């Protein structure tokens, strides 16, 4: 699996981590965040001087082109792109709120949700069965 910036399509995955730049909303506090690349695994690593505080909102940007990754369409979600072994693209959404366990994988008319907090955002991705054929 590869993970890409939604703007520049630069590679965000290094070894087993997705590397993003993060800034606490309403603050100048910022740093790099290494997220586990396995969907549904919410472990992360940061420098000791930049701690992600549970319950706080963060602004995520691409460390390559500095584009905003927070979704303009879905409040409190961040979007990046995943490319699988068959070269198929999927939109990956995860919560910008630290500590929320929420990940969505969207592609080819299907929505896959992971994490105990995903129910908070299901309203964004619920599509009536009769409309799924148009996806």
C-alpha positions as CSV (number, residue, x, y, z in Angstrom):
1,X,0.0,0.0,0.0
2,X,1.1,3.5,-0.8
3,X,-0.3,6.7,0.8
4,X,-0.3,9.9,-1.2
5,X,-1.1,13.6,-0.7
6,X,-4.5,14.5,-2.2
7,X,-3.0,17.6,-3.7
8,X,0.5,16.8,-5.1
9,X,0.3,13.0,-4.9
10,X,3.6,12.9,-3.2
11,X,4.4,9.7,-1.2
12,X,3.6,10.1,2.5
13,X,4.6,6.6,3.6
14,X,8.0,5.9,5.0
15,X,8.6,2.3,6.0
16,X,5.5,1.5,8.1
17,X,4.4,5.1,8.9
18,X,2.4,7.8,7.2
19,X,4.2,11.1,7.7
20,X,2.2,14.3,8.1
21,X,2.7,17.7,9.5
22,X,0.3,18.7,12.2
23,X,-0.6,21.9,14.0
24,X,-2.9,22.3,17.0
25,X,-5.8,24.4,16.0
26,X,-5.6,27.9,17.5
27,X,-2.0,27.5,18.4
28,X,1.5,27.8,16.9
29,X,2.4,24.4,18.3
30,X,3.3,22.0,15.4
31,X,5.4,19.1,14.4
32,X,5.6,15.9,12.4
33,X,3.3,13.0,13.1
34,X,4.1,9.4,12.1
35,X,0.8,7.4,11.9
36,X,0.7,3.6,11.6
37,X,-0.1,2.8,8.0
38,X,-2.3,-0.2,8.9
39,X,-6.0,1.0,8.7
40,X,-7.6,0.7,12.1
41,X,-4.2,0.9,14.0
42,X,-4.2,4.2,15.8
43,X,-0.7,4.2,17.1
44,X,1.3,7.4,16.4
45,X,4.8,8.7,17.0
46,X,5.8,12.4,17.5
47,X,8.9,14.2,18.8
48,X,8.9,14.5,22.6
49,X,8.5,18.3,22.3
50,X,5.3,17.9,20.2
51,X,2.7,15.9,22.0
52,X,-0.7,15.2,20.5
53,X,-3.3,16.1,23.2
54,X,-6.4,13.9,23.3
55,X,-9.6,15.7,22.4
56,X,-7.8,18.6,20.6
57,X,-8.3,19.4,16.9
58,X,-5.3,19.5,14.6
59,X,-4.7,20.9,11.1
60,X,-2.9,18.4,8.9
61,X,-0.7,19.3,6.0
62,X,1.4,17.5,3.5
63,X,5.1,17.6,4.5
64,X,6.0,17.8,0.8
65,X,3.8,20.5,-0.7
66,X,2.3,21.9,2.5
67,X,-1.3,21.6,1.2
68,X,-4.1,21.4,3.7
69,X,-5.3,17.8,4.1
70,X,-8.3,18.5,6.4
71,X,-11.5,18.0,4.4
72,X,-13.4,21.0,3.3
73,X,-16.4,18.7,2.6
74,X,-16.6,16.7,5.9
75,X,-16.1,18.6,9.2
76,X,-13.4,17.1,11.5
77,X,-12.0,14.7,8.9
78,X,-8.7,14.6,7.1
79,X,-8.3,13.1,3.6
80,X,-5.4,11.3,1.9
81,X,-5.2,8.8,-0.9
82,X,-4.3,5.1,-0.6
83,X,-3.1,3.1,-3.7
84,X,-3.4,-0.7,-3.4
85,X,-1.3,-3.4,-5.0
86,X,-3.6,-3.3,-8.1
87,X,-3.0,0.5,-8.5
88,X,-6.6,1.3,-7.4
89,X,-7.0,4.7,-5.6
90,X,-9.1,5.0,-2.4
91,X,-9.9,8.0,-0.4
92,X,-8.9,7.6,3.2
93,X,-10.5,9.8,5.8
94,X,-9.6,9.9,9.5
95,X,-10.5,12.2,12.4
96,X,-8.6,15.4,13.0
97,X,-9.5,15.1,16.7
98,X,-6.8,13.4,18.7
99,X,-7.8,10.2,20.3
100,X,-10.8,9.5,18.1
101,X,-10.6,6.1,16.5
102,X,-12.2,6.7,13.1
103,X,-11.1,5.7,9.6
104,X,-13.0,5.4,6.4
105,X,-11.9,3.8,3.1
106,X,-13.9,4.9,0.1
107,X,-13.7,3.5,-3.4
108,X,-15.6,1.7,-6.1
109,X,-19.0,2.4,-4.6
110,X,-18.0,0.9,-1.2
111,X,-17.4,2.5,2.2
112,X,-15.4,0.6,4.8
113,X,-15.4,2.1,8.3
114,X,-12.9,1.2,11.1
115,X,-12.6,2.4,14.7
116,X,-15.0,2.7,17.6
117,X,-15.7,6.4,16.9
118,X,-16.5,6.0,13.2
119,X,-20.2,6.1,14.1
120,X,-19.8,9.8,14.8
121,X,-19.2,10.4,11.1
122,X,-21.4,7.7,9.5
123,X,-23.8,10.5,8.4
124,X,-21.3,11.7,5.9
125,X,-21.0,8.4,4.1
126,X,-24.5,6.8,4.4
127,X,-25.9,6.2,0.9
128,X,-29.3,4.6,0.5
129,X,-29.0,1.1,-1.1
130,X,-30.9,2.2,-4.2
131,X,-28.5,5.0,-4.9
132,X,-25.3,2.9,-4.5
133,X,-25.4,2.0,-8.2
134,X,-24.6,5.6,-9.1
135,X,-21.3,5.6,-7.2
